[in-house]
Structure formats: structure tokens, C-alpha cells
Amino acid sequence: MKAFARLVDAICYLMQLLSGFLIAAMMMIVLTDVITRALFRLSDGSIDLTFLGGIELVKFSLLFAILYALPWCVDRSQVVVDLFTERLSERKKSALEGIYFLGYMLLGCGMTYRFYEATINASSSGETSQDLLVPMTYIYAATVFGTAMLALRSLTVAKARFCKALGFSA
């Protein structure tokens, strides 16, 4: 099980790196779009370097930047209100953390199921994106991967927290 958890962690870490690249790419797309539109406007249309699909590229980059960062960050950025947990022992805190990581796992499973259905529907209908005409099957399938990894990472983190609460080694 430790090898599986390490594999999930490694994949989620790579997804987080991809997420960072997507944020940088998104910034460059917006910058390029603004500059080319300004050039078009300043030249009264004689210089047309504008491109179609900038909004879609930013939209999908944002989707994957957030979705691919979530699995790696799920156990690192939780807000805990000490007012409710300050008097709990470390074991009880770990058990409580395990419970809410199971909640994240259920959220990931639910999203995976719904996006899997969307993938099947998009595949059968031939749905594409509006501007770039990218088959939505690919977008939904990549989303299924991200949500499934969120569910798997949440499960492995929950297991580690429950093992800590019970006094076992993860």
C-alpha cells in the first residue's frame, strides 16, 4: 500500500507542476491577446494578429490549473479552526482529519462519475468547444483523470491519518 501511495503522490506532484505551467501559459495567452487587440485597434485594423480561441484557452487552462493542483494540495492547505480542536488529542485530531479527507474522496468520486458520464455523452454526440472545435470528449476525459486523482489522493491521505490516529505506521 505504501508503494501505491507513493505512486499517487508522484503523479499528483507532476500534476501540480503541470498546473503551474498552465498558470504561466494562461498569463501569456491573456497578455498576447491584449497586445494583439491593442495593435489591431491602434492600426485601425491594418495589423491583424488577433487569434481565435483565446478565451477558450484561458478557460480550459484555468480549469486544469485548479483541478490538477487540488490533489497535491489537498492535505497541505486545510483551514482548521482551533477553537473546536484545541482540546482534542493528536489522535482525535488525526481521526477528524481522516473523516474530512474521506469527504474529499467522496467529492472526487462524485465529480469523477459525473464527468465520466459527460465524456460518454460528448463522445456519442460529437460535442466540440465553441471556438477551437476541440472535441469535448478530450476535455472531459482529462477532467475525469484530475477528479479521480483527487479521490485517490484523498483516500491515501485519509488512510494515513486513520493509521496515525490508531497508532499504526502508515
Chimera marker file (.cmm) of the C-alpha trace (Angstrom):
<marker_set name="trace">
<marker id="1" x="0.000" y="0.000" z="0.000" r="1" g="1" b="0" radius="0.5"/>
<marker id="2" x="2.921" y="2.366" z="0.651" r="1" g="1" b="0" radius="0.5"/>
<marker id="3" x="4.123" y="1.907" z="-2.921" r="1" g="1" b="0" radius="0.5"/>
<marker id="4" x="0.647" y="2.755" z="-4.223" r="1" g="1" b="0" radius="0.5"/>
<marker id="5" x="0.514" y="5.892" z="-2.042" r="1" g="1" b="0" radius="0.5"/>
<marker id="6" x="3.966" y="6.943" z="-3.287" r="1" g="1" b="0" radius="0.5"/>
<marker id="7" x="2.864" y="6.419" z="-6.907" r="1" g="1" b="0" radius="0.5"/>
<marker id="8" x="-0.272" y="8.504" z="-6.341" r="1" g="1" b="0" radius="0.5"/>
<marker id="9" x="1.841" y="11.200" z="-4.659" r="1" g="1" b="0" radius="0.5"/>
<marker id="10" x="4.298" y="11.238" z="-7.569" r="1" g="1" b="0" radius="0.5"/>
<marker id="11" x="1.536" y="11.553" z="-10.155" r="1" g="1" b="0" radius="0.5"/>
<marker id="12" x="-0.155" y="14.307" z="-8.138" r="1" g="1" b="0" radius="0.5"/>
<marker id="13" x="3.142" y="16.162" z="-7.809" r="1" g="1" b="0" radius="0.5"/>
<marker id="14" x="3.599" y="16.058" z="-11.596" r="1" g="1" b="0" radius="0.5"/>
<marker id="15" x="0.024" y="17.283" z="-11.983" r="1" g="1" b="0" radius="0.5"/>
<marker id="16" x="0.836" y="20.212" z="-9.702" r="1" g="1" b="0" radius="0.5"/>
<marker id="17" x="3.858" y="21.094" z="-11.849" r="1" g="1" b="0" radius="0.5"/>
<marker id="18" x="1.630" y="20.979" z="-14.927" r="1" g="1" b="0" radius="0.5"/>
<marker id="19" x="-0.790" y="23.240" z="-13.083" r="1" g="1" b="0" radius="0.5"/>
<marker id="20" x="1.953" y="25.805" z="-12.547" r="1" g="1" b="0" radius="0.5"/>
<marker id="21" x="2.860" y="25.649" z="-16.232" r="1" g="1" b="0" radius="0.5"/>
<marker id="22" x="-0.807" y="26.187" z="-17.142" r="1" g="1" b="0" radius="0.5"/>
<marker id="23" x="-0.991" y="29.299" z="-14.958" r="1" g="1" b="0" radius="0.5"/>
<marker id="24" x="2.058" y="30.729" z="-16.717" r="1" g="1" b="0" radius="0.5"/>
<marker id="25" x="0.611" y="29.774" z="-20.119" r="1" g="1" b="0" radius="0.5"/>
<marker id="26" x="-2.691" y="31.367" z="-19.203" r="1" g="1" b="0" radius="0.5"/>
<marker id="27" x="-0.894" y="34.598" z="-18.318" r="1" g="1" b="0" radius="0.5"/>
<marker id="28" x="0.954" y="34.580" z="-21.653" r="1" g="1" b="0" radius="0.5"/>
<marker id="29" x="-2.261" y="33.905" z="-23.598" r="1" g="1" b="0" radius="0.5"/>
<marker id="30" x="-4.031" y="36.832" z="-21.927" r="1" g="1" b="0" radius="0.5"/>
<marker id="31" x="-1.030" y="39.115" z="-22.463" r="1" g="1" b="0" radius="0.5"/>
<marker id="32" x="-0.737" y="38.143" z="-26.121" r="1" g="1" b="0" radius="0.5"/>
<marker id="33" x="-4.471" y="38.580" z="-26.663" r="1" g="1" b="0" radius="0.5"/>
<marker id="34" x="-4.467" y="42.051" z="-25.084" r="1" g="1" b="0" radius="0.5"/>
<marker id="35" x="-1.413" y="43.174" z="-27.087" r="1" g="1" b="0" radius="0.5"/>
<marker id="36" x="-2.730" y="41.878" z="-30.425" r="1" g="1" b="0" radius="0.5"/>
<marker id="37" x="-6.129" y="43.503" z="-29.862" r="1" g="1" b="0" radius="0.5"/>
<marker id="38" x="-4.462" y="46.790" z="-28.926" r="1" g="1" b="0" radius="0.5"/>
<marker id="39" x="-2.312" y="46.617" z="-32.088" r="1" g="1" b="0" radius="0.5"/>
<marker id="40" x="-5.419" y="45.932" z="-34.150" r="1" g="1" b="0" radius="0.5"/>
<marker id="41" x="-7.225" y="48.890" z="-32.594" r="1" g="1" b="0" radius="0.5"/>
<marker id="42" x="-4.259" y="51.286" z="-32.846" r="1" g="1" b="0" radius="0.5"/>
<marker id="43" x="-3.647" y="50.433" z="-36.509" r="1" g="1" b="0" radius="0.5"/>
<marker id="44" x="-7.337" y="50.786" z="-37.410" r="1" g="1" b="0" radius="0.5"/>
<marker id="45" x="-7.402" y="47.153" z="-38.459" r="1" g="1" b="0" radius="0.5"/>
<marker id="46" x="-4.411" y="47.137" z="-40.789" r="1" g="1" b="0" radius="0.5"/>
<marker id="47" x="-2.358" y="44.957" z="-38.405" r="1" g="1" b="0" radius="0.5"/>
<marker id="48" x="-4.480" y="41.953" z="-37.517" r="1" g="1" b="0" radius="0.5"/>
<marker id="49" x="-2.581" y="39.488" z="-35.355" r="1" g="1" b="0" radius="0.5"/>
<marker id="50" x="-5.609" y="38.613" z="-33.223" r="1" g="1" b="0" radius="0.5"/>
<marker id="51" x="-6.362" y="34.942" z="-32.797" r="1" g="1" b="0" radius="0.5"/>
<marker id="52" x="-9.483" y="32.929" z="-32.282" r="1" g="1" b="0" radius="0.5"/>
<marker id="53" x="-9.958" y="30.865" z="-29.151" r="1" g="1" b="0" radius="0.5"/>
<marker id="54" x="-8.039" y="32.876" z="-26.576" r="1" g="1" b="0" radius="0.5"/>
<marker id="55" x="-10.971" y="32.851" z="-24.191" r="1" g="1" b="0" radius="0.5"/>
<marker id="56" x="-11.356" y="29.087" z="-24.528" r="1" g="1" b="0" radius="0.5"/>
<marker id="57" x="-7.651" y="28.518" z="-23.981" r="1" g="1" b="0" radius="0.5"/>
<marker id="58" x="-7.769" y="30.592" z="-20.807" r="1" g="1" b="0" radius="0.5"/>
<marker id="59" x="-10.981" y="28.898" z="-19.662" r="1" g="1" b="0" radius="0.5"/>
<marker id="60" x="-9.608" y="25.381" z="-20.052" r="1" g="1" b="0" radius="0.5"/>
<marker id="61" x="-6.205" y="26.364" z="-18.665" r="1" g="1" b="0" radius="0.5"/>
<marker id="62" x="-7.899" y="27.707" z="-15.547" r="1" g="1" b="0" radius="0.5"/>
<marker id="63" x="-9.987" y="24.550" z="-15.207" r="1" g="1" b="0" radius="0.5"/>
<marker id="64" x="-6.956" y="22.292" z="-15.354" r="1" g="1" b="0" radius="0.5"/>
<marker id="65" x="-4.720" y="24.590" z="-13.322" r="1" g="1" b="0" radius="0.5"/>
<marker id="66" x="-7.140" y="24.386" z="-10.417" r="1" g="1" b="0" radius="0.5"/>
<marker id="67" x="-8.177" y="20.788" z="-10.907" r="1" g="1" b="0" radius="0.5"/>
<marker id="68" x="-4.640" y="19.460" z="-11.284" r="1" g="1" b="0" radius="0.5"/>
<marker id="69" x="-3.334" y="21.394" z="-8.269" r="1" g="1" b="0" radius="0.5"/>
<marker id="70" x="-6.062" y="20.118" z="-5.926" r="1" g="1" b="0" radius="0.5"/>
<marker id="71" x="-4.841" y="16.540" z="-5.459" r="1" g="1" b="0" radius="0.5"/>
<marker id="72" x="-1.347" y="17.600" z="-4.380" r="1" g="1" b="0" radius="0.5"/>
<marker id="73" x="-2.585" y="20.408" z="-2.134" r="1" g="1" b="0" radius="0.5"/>
<marker id="74" x="-5.492" y="18.578" z="-0.521" r="1" g="1" b="0" radius="0.5"/>
<marker id="75" x="-3.579" y="17.790" z="2.680" r="1" g="1" b="0" radius="0.5"/>
<marker id="76" x="-1.485" y="20.953" z="2.778" r="1" g="1" b="0" radius="0.5"/>
<marker id="77" x="-3.931" y="23.812" z="2.804" r="1" g="1" b="0" radius="0.5"/>
<marker id="78" x="-6.794" y="22.969" z="5.117" r="1" g="1" b="0" radius="0.5"/>
<marker id="79" x="-8.104" y="25.651" z="7.420" r="1" g="1" b="0" radius="0.5"/>
<marker id="80" x="-8.621" y="24.258" z="10.894" r="1" g="1" b="0" radius="0.5"/>
<marker id="81" x="-10.494" y="26.298" z="13.455" r="1" g="1" b="0" radius="0.5"/>
<marker id="82" x="-8.502" y="25.782" z="16.639" r="1" g="1" b="0" radius="0.5"/>
<marker id="83" x="-11.482" y="26.844" z="18.726" r="1" g="1" b="0" radius="0.5"/>
<marker id="84" x="-13.071" y="23.467" z="18.038" r="1" g="1" b="0" radius="0.5"/>
<marker id="85" x="-9.972" y="21.277" z="18.002" r="1" g="1" b="0" radius="0.5"/>
<marker id="86" x="-7.584" y="22.805" z="20.545" r="1" g="1" b="0" radius="0.5"/>
<marker id="87" x="-8.633" y="20.469" z="23.355" r="1" g="1" b="0" radius="0.5"/>
<marker id="88" x="-8.599" y="17.336" z="21.251" r="1" g="1" b="0" radius="0.5"/>
<marker id="89" x="-5.717" y="14.916" z="21.499" r="1" g="1" b="0" radius="0.5"/>
<marker id="90" x="-3.474" y="14.406" z="18.469" r="1" g="1" b="0" radius="0.5"/>
<marker id="91" x="-5.098" y="11.030" z="17.840" r="1" g="1" b="0" radius="0.5"/>
<marker id="92" x="-8.583" y="12.567" z="17.779" r="1" g="1" b="0" radius="0.5"/>
<marker id="93" x="-7.387" y="15.383" z="15.517" r="1" g="1" b="0" radius="0.5"/>
<marker id="94" x="-5.934" y="12.796" z="13.115" r="1" g="1" b="0" radius="0.5"/>
<marker id="95" x="-9.194" y="10.837" z="13.153" r="1" g="1" b="0" radius="0.5"/>
<marker id="96" x="-11.159" y="14.019" z="12.449" r="1" g="1" b="0" radius="0.5"/>
<marker id="97" x="-8.804" y="14.864" z="9.580" r="1" g="1" b="0" radius="0.5"/>
<marker id="98" x="-9.269" y="11.354" z="8.215" r="1" g="1" b="0" radius="0.5"/>
<marker id="99" x="-13.029" y="11.873" z="8.209" r="1" g="1" b="0" radius="0.5"/>
<marker id="100" x="-12.904" y="15.068" z="6.208" r="1" g="1" b="0" radius="0.5"/>
<marker id="101" x="-10.380" y="13.588" z="3.787" r="1" g="1" b="0" radius="0.5"/>
<marker id="102" x="-12.918" y="10.830" z="3.215" r="1" g="1" b="0" radius="0.5"/>
<marker id="103" x="-15.336" y="13.649" z="2.415" r="1" g="1" b="0" radius="0.5"/>
<marker id="104" x="-12.906" y="14.925" z="-0.212" r="1" g="1" b="0" radius="0.5"/>
<marker id="105" x="-12.645" y="11.389" z="-1.541" r="1" g="1" b="0" radius="0.5"/>
<marker id="106" x="-16.440" y="11.220" z="-1.889" r="1" g="1" b="0" radius="0.5"/>
<marker id="107" x="-16.438" y="14.615" z="-3.606" r="1" g="1" b="0" radius="0.5"/>
<marker id="108" x="-13.764" y="13.397" z="-6.023" r="1" g="1" b="0" radius="0.5"/>
<marker id="109" x="-15.697" y="10.186" z="-6.699" r="1" g="1" b="0" radius="0.5"/>
<marker id="110" x="-18.906" y="12.108" z="-7.365" r="1" g="1" b="0" radius="0.5"/>
<marker id="111" x="-17.195" y="14.513" z="-9.727" r="1" g="1" b="0" radius="0.5"/>
<marker id="112" x="-15.401" y="11.643" z="-11.476" r="1" g="1" b="0" radius="0.5"/>
<marker id="113" x="-18.682" y="9.839" z="-12.046" r="1" g="1" b="0" radius="0.5"/>
<marker id="114" x="-20.420" y="12.941" z="-13.421" r="1" g="1" b="0" radius="0.5"/>
<marker id="115" x="-17.540" y="13.858" z="-15.724" r="1" g="1" b="0" radius="0.5"/>
<marker id="116" x="-17.310" y="10.246" z="-16.887" r="1" g="1" b="0" radius="0.5"/>
<marker id="117" x="-20.974" y="10.480" z="-17.881" r="1" g="1" b="0" radius="0.5"/>
<marker id="118" x="-20.246" y="13.778" z="-19.651" r="1" g="1" b="0" radius="0.5"/>
<marker id="119" x="-17.368" y="12.090" z="-21.501" r="1" g="1" b="0" radius="0.5"/>
<marker id="120" x="-19.663" y="9.329" z="-22.735" r="1" g="1" b="0" radius="0.5"/>
<marker id="121" x="-22.361" y="11.827" z="-23.759" r="1" g="1" b="0" radius="0.5"/>
<marker id="122" x="-19.872" y="14.085" z="-25.553" r="1" g="1" b="0" radius="0.5"/>
<marker id="123" x="-18.414" y="11.086" z="-27.347" r="1" g="1" b="0" radius="0.5"/>
<marker id="124" x="-21.788" y="9.937" z="-28.618" r="1" g="1" b="0" radius="0.5"/>
<marker id="125" x="-22.965" y="13.431" z="-29.600" r="1" g="1" b="0" radius="0.5"/>
<marker id="126" x="-19.686" y="14.692" z="-31.095" r="1" g="1" b="0" radius="0.5"/>
<marker id="127" x="-19.778" y="17.827" z="-28.927" r="1" g="1" b="0" radius="0.5"/>
<marker id="128" x="-16.912" y="20.255" z="-29.536" r="1" g="1" b="0" radius="0.5"/>
<marker id="129" x="-15.760" y="23.500" z="-27.965" r="1" g="1" b="0" radius="0.5"/>
<marker id="130" x="-17.222" y="26.645" z="-29.464" r="1" g="1" b="0" radius="0.5"/>
<marker id="131" x="-14.208" y="28.426" z="-30.958" r="1" g="1" b="0" radius="0.5"/>
<marker id="132" x="-11.407" y="25.896" z="-31.319" r="1" g="1" b="0" radius="0.5"/>
<marker id="133" x="-13.683" y="22.929" z="-32.105" r="1" g="1" b="0" radius="0.5"/>
<marker id="134" x="-11.755" y="20.678" z="-29.718" r="1" g="1" b="0" radius="0.5"/>
<marker id="135" x="-13.766" y="17.516" z="-29.023" r="1" g="1" b="0" radius="0.5"/>
<marker id="136" x="-15.189" y="17.893" z="-25.524" r="1" g="1" b="0" radius="0.5"/>
<marker id="137" x="-14.547" y="14.188" z="-25.013" r="1" g="1" b="0" radius="0.5"/>
<marker id="138" x="-10.855" y="15.010" z="-24.526" r="1" g="1" b="0" radius="0.5"/>
<marker id="139" x="-11.570" y="17.857" z="-22.113" r="1" g="1" b="0" radius="0.5"/>
<marker id="140" x="-13.944" y="15.734" z="-20.048" r="1" g="1" b="0" radius="0.5"/>
<marker id="141" x="-11.561" y="12.752" z="-20.064" r="1" g="1" b="0" radius="0.5"/>
<marker id="142" x="-8.720" y="14.928" z="-18.743" r="1" g="1" b="0" radius="0.5"/>
<marker id="143" x="-11.133" y="16.224" z="-16.110" r="1" g="1" b="0" radius="0.5"/>
<marker id="144" x="-12.038" y="12.645" z="-15.154" r="1" g="1" b="0" radius="0.5"/>
<marker id="145" x="-8.341" y="11.953" z="-14.628" r="1" g="1" b="0" radius="0.5"/>
<marker id="146" x="-7.954" y="15.004" z="-12.367" r="1" g="1" b="0" radius="0.5"/>
<marker id="147" x="-11.009" y="14.239" z="-10.259" r="1" g="1" b="0" radius="0.5"/>
<marker id="148" x="-10.071" y="10.556" z="-9.974" r="1" g="1" b="0" radius="0.5"/>
<marker id="149" x="-6.617" y="11.538" z="-8.744" r="1" g="1" b="0" radius="0.5"/>
<marker id="150" x="-8.241" y="13.867" z="-6.198" r="1" g="1" b="0" radius="0.5"/>
<marker id="151" x="-10.297" y="10.924" z="-4.946" r="1" g="1" b="0" radius="0.5"/>
<marker id="152" x="-7.292" y="8.572" z="-4.814" r="1" g="1" b="0" radius="0.5"/>
<marker id="153" x="-5.005" y="11.066" z="-3.080" r="1" g="1" b="0" radius="0.5"/>
<marker id="154" x="-7.722" y="11.941" z="-0.563" r="1" g="1" b="0" radius="0.5"/>
<marker id="155" x="-8.175" y="8.239" z="0.149" r="1" g="1" b="0" radius="0.5"/>
<marker id="156" x="-4.464" y="7.653" z="0.716" r="1" g="1" b="0" radius="0.5"/>
<marker id="157" x="-4.212" y="10.734" z="2.960" r="1" g="1" b="0" radius="0.5"/>
<marker id="158" x="-7.300" y="9.630" z="4.915" r="1" g="1" b="0" radius="0.5"/>
<marker id="159" x="-5.771" y="6.189" z="5.397" r="1" g="1" b="0" radius="0.5"/>
<marker id="160" x="-2.544" y="7.752" z="6.686" r="1" g="1" b="0" radius="0.5"/>
<marker id="161" x="-4.498" y="9.941" z="9.124" r="1" g="1" b="0" radius="0.5"/>
<marker id="162" x="-6.545" y="6.997" z="10.399" r="1" g="1" b="0" radius="0.5"/>
<marker id="163" x="-3.395" y="4.925" z="10.831" r="1" g="1" b="0" radius="0.5"/>
<marker id="164" x="-1.851" y="7.781" z="12.811" r="1" g="1" b="0" radius="0.5"/>
<marker id="165" x="-4.994" y="8.015" z="14.959" r="1" g="1" b="0" radius="0.5"/>
<marker id="166" x="-4.887" y="4.279" z="15.664" r="1" g="1" b="0" radius="0.5"/>
<marker id="167" x="-1.168" y="4.284" z="16.347" r="1" g="1" b="0" radius="0.5"/>
<marker id="168" x="-0.139" y="2.259" z="13.289" r="1" g="1" b="0" radius="0.5"/>
<marker id="169" x="2.552" y="3.208" z="10.831" r="1" g="1" b="0" radius="0.5"/>
<marker id="170" x="1.106" y="4.472" z="7.548" r="1" g="1" b="0" radius="0.5"/>
<link id1="1" id2="2" r="1" g="1" b="0" radius="0.2"/>
<link id1="2" id2="3" r="1" g="1" b="0" radius="0.2"/>
<link id1="3" id2="4" r="1" g="1" b="0" radius="0.2"/>
<link id1="4" id2="5" r="1" g="1" b="0" radius="0.2"/>
<link id1="5" id2="6" r="1" g="1" b="0" radius="0.2"/>
<link id1="6" id2="7" r="1" g="1" b="0" radius="0.2"/>
<link id1="7" id2="8" r="1" g="1" b="0" radius="0.2"/>
<link id1="8" id2="9" r="1" g="1" b="0" radius="0.2"/>
<link id1="9" id2="10" r="1" g="1" b="0" radius="0.2"/>
<link id1="10" id2="11" r="1" g="1" b="0" radius="0.2"/>
<link id1="11" id2="12" r="1" g="1" b="0" radius="0.2"/>
<link id1="12" id2="13" r="1" g="1" b="0" radius="0.2"/>
<link id1="13" id2="14" r="1" g="1" b="0" radius="0.2"/>
<link id1="14" id2="15" r="1" g="1" b="0" radius="0.2"/>
<link id1="15" id2="16" r="1" g="1" b="0" radius="0.2"/>
<link id1="16" id2="17" r="1" g="1" b="0" radius="0.2"/>
<link id1="17" id2="18" r="1" g="1" b="0" radius="0.2"/>
<link id1="18" id2="19" r="1" g="1" b="0" radius="0.2"/>
<link id1="19" id2="20" r="1" g="1" b="0" radius="0.2"/>
<link id1="20" id2="21" r="1" g="1" b="0" radius="0.2"/>
<link id1="21" id2="22" r="1" g="1" b="0" radius="0.2"/>
<link id1="22" id2="23" r="1" g="1" b="0" radius="0.2"/>
<link id1="23" id2="24" r="1" g="1" b="0" radius="0.2"/>
<link id1="24" id2="25" r="1" g="1" b="0" radius="0.2"/>
<link id1="25" id2="26" r="1" g="1" b="0" radius="0.2"/>
<link id1="26" id2="27" r="1" g="1" b="0" radius="0.2"/>
<link id1="27" id2="28" r="1" g="1" b="0" radius="0.2"/>
<link id1="28" id2="29" r="1" g="1" b="0" radius="0.2"/>
<link id1="29" id2="30" r="1" g="1" b="0" radius="0.2"/>
<link id1="30" id2="31" r="1" g="1" b="0" radius="0.2"/>
<link id1="31" id2="32" r="1" g="1" b="0" radius="0.2"/>
<link id1="32" id2="33" r="1" g="1" b="0" radius="0.2"/>
<link id1="33" id2="34" r="1" g="1" b="0" radius="0.2"/>
<link id1="34" id2="35" r="1" g="1" b="0" radius="0.2"/>
<link id1="35" id2="36" r="1" g="1" b="0" radius="0.2"/>
<link id1="36" id2="37" r="1" g="1" b="0" radius="0.2"/>
<link id1="37" id2="38" r="1" g="1" b="0" radius="0.2"/>
<link id1="38" id2="39" r="1" g="1" b="0" radius="0.2"/>
<link id1="39" id2="40" r="1" g="1" b="0" radius="0.2"/>
<link id1="40" id2="41" r="1" g="1" b="0" radius="0.2"/>
<link id1="41" id2="42" r="1" g="1" b="0" radius="0.2"/>
<link id1="42" id2="43" r="1" g="1" b="0" radius="0.2"/>
<link id1="43" id2="44" r="1" g="1" b="0" radius="0.2"/>
<link id1="44" id2="45" r="1" g="1" b="0" radius="0.2"/>
<link id1="45" id2="46" r="1" g="1" b="0" radius="0.2"/>
<link id1="46" id2="47" r="1" g="1" b="0" radius="0.2"/>
<link id1="47" id2="48" r="1" g="1" b="0" radius="0.2"/>
<link id1="48" id2="49" r="1" g="1" b="0" radius="0.2"/>
<link id1="49" id2="50" r="1" g="1" b="0" radius="0.2"/>
<link id1="50" id2="51" r="1" g="1" b="0" radius="0.2"/>
<link id1="51" id2="52" r="1" g="1" b="0" radius="0.2"/>
<link id1="52" id2="53" r="1" g="1" b="0" radius="0.2"/>
<link id1="53" id2="54" r="1" g="1" b="0" radius="0.2"/>
<link id1="54" id2="55" r="1" g="1" b="0" radius="0.2"/>
<link id1="55" id2="56" r="1" g="1" b="0" radius="0.2"/>
<link id1="56" id2="57" r="1" g="1" b="0" radius="0.2"/>
<link id1="57" id2="58" r="1" g="1" b="0" radius="0.2"/>
<link id1="58" id2="59" r="1" g="1" b="0" radius="0.2"/>
<link id1="59" id2="60" r="1" g="1" b="0" radius="0.2"/>
<link id1="60" id2="61" r="1" g="1" b="0" radius="0.2"/>
<link id1="61" id2="62" r="1" g="1" b="0" radius="0.2"/>
<link id1="62" id2="63" r="1" g="1" b="0" radius="0.2"/>
<link id1="63" id2="64" r="1" g="1" b="0" radius="0.2"/>
<link id1="64" id2="65" r="1" g="1" b="0" radius="0.2"/>
<link id1="65" id2="66" r="1" g="1" b="0" radius="0.2"/>
<link id1="66" id2="67" r="1" g="1" b="0" radius="0.2"/>
<link id1="67" id2="68" r="1" g="1" b="0" radius="0.2"/>
<link id1="68" id2="69" r="1" g="1" b="0" radius="0.2"/>
<link id1="69" id2="70" r="1" g="1" b="0" radius="0.2"/>
<link id1="70" id2="71" r="1" g="1" b="0" radius="0.2"/>
<link id1="71" id2="72" r="1" g="1" b="0" radius="0.2"/>
<link id1="72" id2="73" r="1" g="1" b="0" radius="0.2"/>
<link id1="73" id2="74" r="1" g="1" b="0" radius="0.2"/>
<link id1="74" id2="75" r="1" g="1" b="0" radius="0.2"/>
<link id1="75" id2="76" r="1" g="1" b="0" radius="0.2"/>
<link id1="76" id2="77" r="1" g="1" b="0" radius="0.2"/>
<link id1="77" id2="78" r="1" g="1" b="0" radius="0.2"/>
<link id1="78" id2="79" r="1" g="1" b="0" radius="0.2"/>
<link id1="79" id2="80" r="1" g="1" b="0" radius="0.2"/>
<link id1="80" id2="81" r="1" g="1" b="0" radius="0.2"/>
<link id1="81" id2="82" r="1" g="1" b="0" radius="0.2"/>
<link id1="82" id2="83" r="1" g="1" b="0" radius="0.2"/>
<link id1="83" id2="84" r="1" g="1" b="0" radius="0.2"/>
<link id1="84" id2="85" r="1" g="1" b="0" radius="0.2"/>
<link id1="85" id2="86" r="1" g="1" b="0" radius="0.2"/>
<link id1="86" id2="87" r="1" g="1" b="0" radius="0.2"/>
<link id1="87" id2="88" r="1" g="1" b="0" radius="0.2"/>
<link id1="88" id2="89" r="1" g="1" b="0" radius="0.2"/>
<link id1="89" id2="90" r="1" g="1" b="0" radius="0.2"/>
<link id1="90" id2="91" r="1" g="1" b="0" radius="0.2"/>
<link id1="91" id2="92" r="1" g="1" b="0" radius="0.2"/>
<link id1="92" id2="93" r="1" g="1" b="0" radius="0.2"/>
<link id1="93" id2="94" r="1" g="1" b="0" radius="0.2"/>
<link id1="94" id2="95" r="1" g="1" b="0" radius="0.2"/>
<link id1="95" id2="96" r="1" g="1" b="0" radius="0.2"/>
<link id1="96" id2="97" r="1" g="1" b="0" radius="0.2"/>
<link id1="97" id2="98" r="1" g="1" b="0" radius="0.2"/>
<link id1="98" id2="99" r="1" g="1" b="0" radius="0.2"/>
<link id1="99" id2="100" r="1" g="1" b="0" radius="0.2"/>
<link id1="100" id2="101" r="1" g="1" b="0" radius="0.2"/>
<link id1="101" id2="102" r="1" g="1" b="0" radius="0.2"/>
<link id1="102" id2="103" r="1" g="1" b="0" radius="0.2"/>
<link id1="103" id2="104" r="1" g="1" b="0" radius="0.2"/>
<link id1="104" id2="105" r="1" g="1" b="0" radius="0.2"/>
<link id1="105" id2="106" r="1" g="1" b="0" radius="0.2"/>
<link id1="106" id2="107" r="1" g="1" b="0" radius="0.2"/>
<link id1="107" id2="108" r="1" g="1" b="0" radius="0.2"/>
<link id1="108" id2="109" r="1" g="1" b="0" radius="0.2"/>
<link id1="109" id2="110" r="1" g="1" b="0" radius="0.2"/>
<link id1="110" id2="111" r="1" g="1" b="0" radius="0.2"/>
<link id1="111" id2="112" r="1" g="1" b="0" radius="0.2"/>
<link id1="112" id2="113" r="1" g="1" b="0" radius="0.2"/>
<link id1="113" id2="114" r="1" g="1" b="0" radius="0.2"/>
<link id1="114" id2="115" r="1" g="1" b="0" radius="0.2"/>
<link id1="115" id2="116" r="1" g="1" b="0" radius="0.2"/>
<link id1="116" id2="117" r="1" g="1" b="0" radius="0.2"/>
<link id1="117" id2="118" r="1" g="1" b="0" radius="0.2"/>
<link id1="118" id2="119" r="1" g="1" b="0" radius="0.2"/>
<link id1="119" id2="120" r="1" g="1" b="0" radius="0.2"/>
<link id1="120" id2="121" r="1" g="1" b="0" radius="0.2"/>
<link id1="121" id2="122" r="1" g="1" b="0" radius="0.2"/>
<link id1="122" id2="123" r="1" g="1" b="0" radius="0.2"/>
<link id1="123" id2="124" r="1" g="1" b="0" radius="0.2"/>
<link id1="124" id2="125" r="1" g="1" b="0" radius="0.2"/>
<link id1="125" id2="126" r="1" g="1" b="0" radius="0.2"/>
<link id1="126" id2="127" r="1" g="1" b="0" radius="0.2"/>
<link id1="127" id2="128" r="1" g="1" b="0" radius="0.2"/>
<link id1="128" id2="129" r="1" g="1" b="0" radius="0.2"/>
<link id1="129" id2="130" r="1" g="1" b="0" radius="0.2"/>
<link id1="130" id2="131" r="1" g="1" b="0" radius="0.2"/>
<link id1="131" id2="132" r="1" g="1" b="0" radius="0.2"/>
<link id1="132" id2="133" r="1" g="1" b="0" radius="0.2"/>
<link id1="133" id2="134" r="1" g="1" b="0" radius="0.2"/>
<link id1="134" id2="135" r="1" g="1" b="0" radius="0.2"/>
<link id1="135" id2="136" r="1" g="1" b="0" radius="0.2"/>
<link id1="136" id2="137" r="1" g="1" b="0" radius="0.2"/>
<link id1="137" id2="138" r="1" g="1" b="0" radius="0.2"/>
<link id1="138" id2="139" r="1" g="1" b="0" radius="0.2"/>
<link id1="139" id2="140" r="1" g="1" b="0" radius="0.2"/>
<link id1="140" id2="141" r="1" g="1" b="0" radius="0.2"/>
<link id1="141" id2="142" r="1" g="1" b="0" radius="0.2"/>
<link id1="142" id2="143" r="1" g="1" b="0" radius="0.2"/>
<link id1="143" id2="144" r="1" g="1" b="0" radius="0.2"/>
<link id1="144" id2="145" r="1" g="1" b="0" radius="0.2"/>
<link id1="145" id2="146" r="1" g="1" b="0" radius="0.2"/>
<link id1="146" id2="147" r="1" g="1" b="0" radius="0.2"/>
<link id1="147" id2="148" r="1" g="1" b="0" radius="0.2"/>
<link id1="148" id2="149" r="1" g="1" b="0" radius="0.2"/>
<link id1="149" id2="150" r="1" g="1" b="0" radius="0.2"/>
<link id1="150" id2="151" r="1" g="1" b="0" radius="0.2"/>
<link id1="151" id2="152" r="1" g="1" b="0" radius="0.2"/>
<link id1="152" id2="153" r="1" g="1" b="0" radius="0.2"/>
<link id1="153" id2="154" r="1" g="1" b="0" radius="0.2"/>
<link id1="154" id2="155" r="1" g="1" b="0" radius="0.2"/>
<link id1="155" id2="156" r="1" g="1" b="0" radius="0.2"/>
<link id1="156" id2="157" r="1" g="1" b="0" radius="0.2"/>
<link id1="157" id2="158" r="1" g="1" b="0" radius="0.2"/>
<link id1="158" id2="159" r="1" g="1" b="0" radius="0.2"/>
<link id1="159" id2="160" r="1" g="1" b="0" radius="0.2"/>
<link id1="160" id2="161" r="1" g="1" b="0" radius="0.2"/>
<link id1="161" id2="162" r="1" g="1" b="0" radius="0.2"/>
<link id1="162" id2="163" r="1" g="1" b="0" radius="0.2"/>
<link id1="163" id2="164" r="1" g="1" b="0" radius="0.2"/>
<link id1="164" id2="165" r="1" g="1" b="0" radius="0.2"/>
<link id1="165" id2="166" r="1" g="1" b="0" radius="0.2"/>
<link id1="166" id2="167" r="1" g="1" b="0" radius="0.2"/>
<link id1="167" id2="168" r="1" g="1" b="0" radius="0.2"/>
<link id1="168" id2="169" r="1" g="1" b="0" radius="0.2"/>
<link id1="169" id2="170" r="1" g="1" b="0" radius="0.2"/>
</marker_set>
